[in-house]
């Protein structure tokens, strides 16, 4: 049974019993109203305010998910390489971009929703309207495991399989910083809502970085903290 939190403060939690016990990815829309989850052969979209499932989208084994800021588009990175974009407004037709030859582990939209960044064996940027590839980036040979776009849409972060994190300008598509600290692949990235922090997670640890300077905040002085007691 998968518990789906209600978007209404103070409301009871919503629960839905699925016919499978395998949910590979979950993602909330920026406004918290929608939740999308990936099953083996489809995506399911839930409206948490209306407390109901609203859509089912055919898609085999999506590895990564992201909404636009207005929640009108959804992008999914697929296991065997394609990137799919659904337009819920009906303004443009749904699109599928082919170019990656390996699982797409991270995706994200530009602030205006017109560009898509996708990470896998390389980093590709697509025009979501025209369906054309704008740029192919491969700053290292290690492959890429995650992606996150800053709240102001100016920067996207990419987690590398070798533990590094690269920061890119969405405007110029140039690398602006390279962060090192993780020893293993960076599997998840997220900016805080105010854009002040970047959070990264690998198998062994998570780290918090100052987004302005892309340095880690100083650790608190623990010299005067009380010492633990007891058998532990």
Buried (B, 14 or more C-beta within 10 A) or exposed (E): EBEBEBBEEEEEEBEBEEEEEEEBBEBBBBEBBBBBBBBEEBBBBBBBBEBEBEBEBEBBBBBBBBBBBBBBBBBBBBBEBBBBBBBBEEEBEEBEBEBBEEBBBBBBBBBEBBBBBBBBBBBBBBBBBEBEBEEEBEBBEBBBBBBBBBBEBBBBBBBBBBBBBBBBEBEEBEBEBEBEBBEEBBBBBBBEEEBEBBBBBBEEEEBEBEBEEBEBEEEEEEEEEEEEEEEE
